[in-house]
């Protein structure tokens, strides 16, 4: 295998904090690697170093000459003055530039440019590439090419940036949390796309299903050591457990040896001469090994929820619309004690609106909401609270409470609570601005749970949290003695937690599905396959029941329908033939222009005829 990127003895600090020291690894051609480490360990910093956007304090990064690297940042940095079209097709690749100019010429109907770039498309054999580009844009739902980047939401910007790095097909693709802000349908498509492509991939992701299906190697950064696991996420978990068990055995042995050595050193102080100096040094080494934290500093979320009564939350005929867009229509539901509900649906279907109505932050247009007297909401929002960068970590907690009292009589000081959430004393007195994105989210989670809620509302809680923290949060939610509503695109997280789903269809209807995400998705796929089978040509000839007052096709419309079906077949045949001719390399320049123009015209005709066919077929 060809080594594309080689890191040797890299070290980096953030202020006074040491992120990593003397780490080494190599990325080979065609490898698909996921980087796993705790929040604050320097994952994003390491990616910035590999991408050439930053320099290490010490160490060396060697890149194979001429390799092209594309890097999708967690928060993309796009030129706000560009249009979507310009941002998507930004590239140093001659082929991508040619496709961009060809597409622009077609959009503006500049015939001279169409001729010019058709020849270049032929020269670069770019026709198949163009089809792939259009597939990427379609799957990522990028359609308004003239919209300015400054007018886009964070999620839309992420999709534009993702389209750009995929279209450019670099030698090494680096992705930092690529599934954030994507809906489940897009995540599944991206998963399949990356699984099939031969590109070299290096990414950070918290989406364990995505990681498991796409990556064939995992780099685990623990302390100053890099562990390589040549397999997927399931294999990594298995090997990590074996390593932790072996470490535990070694620590137990070290503790026993330390006990023996300490007894010797105390019993025989006169033996501390030159001949016994090595034994005293051995005591120091054993102390270090014996004091290793085998709990891995995991969050132990043992806080009890407030007592929850029999009446929880009743929604009766709740509706909410924005102008002509109906998001929730006549929804009724009575929550039961301890139930855990997941919310599924595409972006923009009203999921966050529903959460804001439930918590009283938004009033419905109609309907009735009754909240039980004992209910205490804990609402973890996508945006989170805005911490003052000049505050110290402990200030953020102490502003809410100096001491946290639990119903079982236990008490925790703000400092003790932060220690539970992986903020040791030295970090507690650091400024918030020095925290990583994941550490800020963890601090935000701490401020939510410390209020002792009994009804948790979690809107995308998995974004930016590391996998280890997510595993512990999942365990906490599994035994949580209260109600939970979760909006998440993390399928692994949803499958482990929820009992059933509220499925939003985007037209106001909310269906209650009795199962987790994987079960719902499996049912969806079965229904889609069944629908395809029912759309076979022979099925169209079967008579359809017609309501008494429903209009039937006229004689002329029947004739028109038959003619449209014949036209569609002929146009599809002609389109396929032109595509072969364009790829043959035998056409003259004037023929290329003529065929390209006809190819575009056929595509438009097909769309018109198919729409008319749908209109008429619905009357059959």
N, C-alpha and C positions, 0 to 999 in steps of 0.2 A: 504493500500500500504506500502511496505517495504522501509524505508528511506535508500538510498545507500550512499549519501553524504550530510553532513550538515555543512553549514558555519554559524558561529556565531560571529557577531561583528568584521568582518574583516576590517583591515585598512592597507594601503600600500602607500608608497611614492616612487617617482622616483627622487632622488636627493632632491631638495627643493620642488618639485611639489607634492602636495597631489593628488593621483589618486582617492582613495575612502576611506571612513571612516565609521566604525561601520555598515557595511552592513551584512545582514543575509538572508539566504534562504536555502531550502532543495531540493535535487533532489531525487525523488522517483523512484522505479523500474518501468520500461516500459514507463516512461515519455519521450517525445521527445521535448526538450526545445531548443529554440533559444535565444541567448543573444543579445540584441540590445542596443547600446550606441554610443556616438559620438567618432570619432577618438581622441585618446589621453586620453580617459576616463579610460583606463586600462583593456580593454576586454581580450587582450592576457595575460597580467599580472595575471588577475584573473584565467584564464585557467591554467597557469603555477602553481599557488598556489594549485588549485584543483587536478592537476595531481601529485603533490608532488615534483615538480622540483624547487620550491622556497618556502620561508616561509614568512608569514605575519608579519608586525611589531607588530600587536596585534590581538587578536581574536583566534578562534579555528576552525579547520576543522576536523570533525569526519567522518571516513569511516567505513561502515559496514565491519566486519571482512571477510577476504578472497575474497572480490570482486576484480575482475581484471579490470584495467583501461587501455585503449589504447588511445593514444593522437597523432593525426595528426597535426603537426605544420604547420603554414602558409608556412614556408620555411623548408622543412624536413632536418634533420641532419642524413645522412647515412654515413656508413663507406666506404670511397672512394676505399678501397682495395678489397671490396667484389664483387662478381659477382651478376648479377640480381637475379639468382636463390637463392643464399645464403641470399640476403637481403630480398627477398619476404618471404622466409620461416624462417626468424629469429623469434624465439618464445620460450616462457617458457611453452607452452602447449604440453603435451605428445602426444595428437592426431595429432597436426600439425607437430611435430617432426617425428612421424611415417609416415605420408603422404609424408613428404619431403624425408625421407630415402627410402621409397618404390618407389617414382618417380625417385630418383637418381639411385637406383638399376636397374630399367627398362631402364633408359637412357644408363647406362653402360653395361647392359645385364649381371650383376653379379647374376648367378643363385642361389647361396647359400643365398645371401642377399634377393633375390626375395622371396625365401621360408620363410626366417626369418620374413620379414616385411609383407608378406601376412598373416601370422598367427597373427601378431600384429594388422594388419588392421581388421582382423576378430574379434579379442578380443575386440577392441575398437568400433566395429560396424561403421567403418570409411568410408565405400564405398560411401554412400550418401554424406558424407562430402567432399570426394575427388571430386565427380562430381561438387559440389558447388564451390570448389576451382578452378577447371578448367574453370568453367563458368566466375568467377570473372576475372581470368587472360585473358581470351579471350575477354571479354567486354572492358577491359582496354588496350587491344592490347599489351600485354606483351608477346613477342614470343622469343626474343633472350636472352635466359637464361645465356649464357656464357659471355655476354658483361659486362665489368667492370662498376661500378657505376661512376667512375671518367670520363668515356666517354659519360655519358648521359647529355642531356640538362636539364634545370630546370623543364620543363614540364614533361619530362620522369621520373625524380626523384620523382616528386609529385605523379605520377601514381604508381610507385613501392612502395612508402611509403603508399599510400592509399590501395593498394592490401594487404600489410602486415597487416594493422590494421583490414581490413575486414575479411581476412582469419582467424585471431586469435579469432574472435567472442568474444570479451570481455564482461563483464557485463555492463560496462559503456564505451561508445564510445564518445570521445571528438574530434571535428573537427573544426579547425580554417581555415575558407575560403576554404572549400573542393572543390569548383567548379573552383577556379583559375587554369588556364592552361589546363582545360578539354574542349574538343570540345562539341558542342551541343548534339551530339548523346550520348556521355559518360555521360553528365549531366543528360539527360533523363533516362538513364539506372540506374544511381546512385540514382536518385530521386525515381524510382520505387522500387529499392532494399531496400532502407531505409524505404520507406512507408510500405512495407510488413513485414519486419523483426520485431521481438518483442524486439529488443535490446533497452537498455536505452541510449538515445542520448542527448548530450549537445553540441551545436555548435554555432559558429559565422559565419554568411554569409551575403553578400550583395545581393544575388540572391533571389529576392522577390517571384518569381514563385516557386522556390525550397523550400523556407521557408514556403510558403503558403500551399504546398501540403504535406510536410513531417512532420512539427511540429504541436503539439497539445497544446503547451503552449509557451508563450513568456515572458522572463524576461527583463524588461526595466530598465536600470541603468541610473538614472537621478540625478545628484548631488550625495548626500549621501543616496538616497532612492532607494529601489528596488520595482518596481511595477510588480505584477504578472497578466498576462492576460491568462486565461484558454481558449484558442482558437487559431486559426491560424492568419496569418498576417492581413487578412481583418478585423477580429474581433478586433485585436490590434489597428488598425487605428481608428476604430469606438470609442473604449473606450478611446483612447488617446485624440481624439478630444473632447469628453465629459469632460475629466479631464481639458484640457486646457481652455475650455469655463467656467467651474466652477471656475478655478483659476483666469481667467480674471474678472469674476463677483466679486470674493473676493477682488482682487486688486483694482477695481473701488470703492468698498465700503470702503476699507482701505484708499484710497486717499481722499474720501469725509470726512471720520472721521478725517483724519490727518489735513485737512483744518480747520475743526472746532476746533480741539485741539490746533493747532498753533495759531489761532485767540485768543483762551482763554489764552494761555501762554504769548502772546505778550501784551494782554490787561490788564492782571492782574499779573505783576511780583511779587507783594507783596504776592501773594498766594503761592509762592514756598516754603512754610514751610513744616514741617513734615507731616501735614494733607494732603497736595496736592502733596506729593512726588510721589505717585503712578500714578498721572496724567502725570507727567513728564516722568516717566518710560514708560507709555503707549504711549507717543509721540514717544519715541525712537523705540518701537516695531512696531508702525504704519509706521514709516519712512522706516524700513527694508522691510515690506510687500508691501508698496506702491511703492517702487523702483524696484520691481521685473521686470525682462526683459521678457515681454510676447512675444517678437519676437524670443525668444529662440536662440538668436545669430545666426540666419540663415544667410547664405551668400545671399546677395541681388545683383545678377549679373546684373547690369543695364547698363553696358558698351555698347555703340553703336559700330557696326562694321563699318569699312571703307566703303566708297561708292563703289558700285560694278557696273561695266559697263555691256554692252550687251554681249560682248565676254568674256566667262568664261574660259573654258578648253575644247579643242578638241583633242580627241585621234583617230588616223586613222591607222588601220591595225597594231596595236602594238603587238609585239611578244617578248617572253622572255623564254629562256631555260637554263638549267644547265646540260651539257653533254646530256644524253638521256632523261632527265626529262623535259618535256614541261609544263610550268606553265601557260603561256598566249599565245594564238594563234590567230593572226589576229583580235584583239579586236578593235572595233570602237565605239565611243560614243561622243556626244556633250552635255556638261552640260548646263543646263538652270539656270536662276537666282533663288535663294532661294530653290533649291531642296535639299532634305536630303536623302542620299543613305546609306543603310546598306549593309554590305558585309557578306555573309554566306558561309560556307564551312568547311570541316574538317581541322585539323591541317596539315600543310605541303602542302596545295593546292595552295599557292602563294598569299595569302591575303596581307601579309606584303611587299612582293616583289612589288605588284601592287601599294601600297601606296608610296613606295620609288621611283617608276618610275614617279608617278603623281607629286611628290614634287621635282623631279630632282636630288634626291640623288643617283639614279641608272639609267643607260642608257639602253634602250631596245635593243634587237638584231636587230630589224627592226621596221619600222613604223614611224609615225610622231606625235609629240606632240606640240600643240600650246596653250600658256597661255596668257590670256587677260592682257592688260597693267595695269589694275587697281587691279589685283588679288594680295592679300597679304595672304600667307598661314600661318596658325598656326598649327604646327604639334606636337601633343601630342603622344609620342612614349611609347611603353611598358616599355622599359628600363628607359626612362626619362633622365633628365640631372643629372650629378654627382655633387652634392653639396659638397663643401669643409666642412667637419665636424667642422672645427675650425672657420668657418664664423658664424656670427650672422644672424638670420632670415632676418632682415632688409637689411643686406649687399647683400643678394641674389637678392633682388628687385632693390636696388640702383645701382647695377652693370649694370642693363639694363637701368634704367632711374630714376632720382631723382624725376621728376614730369611727370605725364601721362596726355597728352593733348588729348581731344576728339574733334571730328569734330563739335559738337554742342557748342563748346566754354568752356565746363566744364574742370576743372583741378582737379587732385587728387595727393597729395604727396604720396611717397612710403609708409609712415606710415598709411595714410588714406586708401590706397588700401588694405594693409594687415589687417587692422581692418575690412574691408568689407569681407575679406576672413577668418574671425574667428581667427585672430591672434591679441589679445589685446596688448596694449603697453608693458606690462611686458614680454609677450612671444616674442615680436619682438626683444628684446635684449638678448634673450636666444640663446645658440648655437644650430646649426642645428642637431648635434649629439644627442641632448636631445629630438628631435621630434620622435613621433611614425611613423610607416610606412605609415599610412593613412594621417598623418599631412604633411609628406614629399611630398606625391602625391598631396595634396591640394596646397602646396606651388608651386609645379611644374606647376599645372594647372593655378595658379595665374600668373606665369611668361609667360605662353603662351597667356593668354587672355589680359594681359596688353599691348601687342604689337598691339592690335586693329585689328586682322585679319578679313577678310571677306570670307575666305574659310578655314574652320576648318577640319583638318584630325585627327581623334581620334582613336588610336589603343589601344584597351582594356582600356578605361578610367574608367571603374567601379571597377577594381581591387583595393582593399585596401581602397576605399572610404566608409564612413559610409552611411547608408540608408538616413539619413536626408540631407546630402550633395548631394547625388544623386538626390533626389527629386527636390532640388533647381536647380541643373545643368540641369535636364530635362526641367524645366520650362524656363530656360535661352535659351536652344537650340530650344525649341518650338517656341519662338518669335524671334530667331536670324535672322537678316536681311542679310543673306549670305548663302553660300553653305556649306553643311556638308557631310563628308564621315565618317562612323563609322564601325569599326571592333569590335564586342563584342559578347561574349557568354552569356551575360545577356539578356534573352528574354524579360523580363519586360521593360528594358531600350530601347531595339530595337523597341518594339511594340509601345511605347509612342512617339518615335521620327521620325522614318523613313517613307518615302513615298513609296519607292520601294527598291528592293534588287538586288545586283549583286551576283549571285550564282556561286561559283567556284566548278567545278567537279573534279579537280585534274589532268585532262588530257589536259588542255589548253583552254577548252571552258568556257566562262563566259556568263551566261544567265541573262537577265534582267526580274525579276519577279515583276509584278505590285501589290505589297502589302507588308504587314509587315511579321515578322517571323512566327507568329502563323498561318497566312493564308497560307504561304508557306508550313509550316510543315503539316497542315491539308491536303493540296493538295498532298504532298508526301505520307502521310499515305493512302489516297484514291488510289493513283497510285500503291502502294505496295500491297494493298488488291486486286486490279484489276488484278495485275500480278499473284498473288497467285491463283486467281480463274481461270485464263487462263492456269495455269500449271496443272490442274486436269487431271488424267489419260485419261478420255474420250476425252479431247482436243487433246491429242497426236495422236489419230487415224485419225484426220481430215487431209486431204491433204494440204500440204503447197505449195505455189507458188514457182517455181524454175526458176531462171534466165536461159536464153538459154545456156550460157556457164558454168553454175554451175555444178560441179561434183555431181553425184548421188551415193547412196550407191550401192556397188556391191552385188551380191547374197550372197557371203560369209560374207560380212559385216552385211547384214540384219540378217543372222543366228547368227552371233556373238552378235549383239545387243539384239536379243531375249534371247540368253543364258545368257548375262550379267544381264538382268532384272530378270531372274529366280535366278541367283546366288546372287544378291543383296537381294532379298526376303529371300532366305535361310540363308544368313549370318546374316541378321537382326534378324531372328527368333532364330538362334543359340546364338547370342550375348545376347538377352533378357533372354534366358534360363540359360546361364552361370551366368548372373548377379543375377538371382534368387537363383542359387545354392551357389554363393559366399556369399549371405546374409542369407542363411538358417541356418548356424551354424552346419551343419551335416557332412561336408567334413573332411577327414583326411588331415594331413599336405602335404603328397605327392600329393593328389588330388587338394589341394589348389594351389600348385605350378603349376601343370599341367593346371588347369582351368585359372589361372591368365595369364600364358604365352599364352594360346590359345586366351584369351580375347584381349590381346594386338595385337596378330597376325590378329585377325578378324578385328579390327579397321583399321589396315594398309591395309588389303585386300579390305575392303569397300571403303577406300579413293581411291585406285587404280582403282577399278571397276567403281566408280562414275565418276571419271575423264574421263575414256575411254567412258562411256555412254554419257557424255556431248559432247565429240568429234564426236561420231557417230550420235547422235541425231541432231546435227547442220547440217548434210548433208541430213536429211530427207526432 
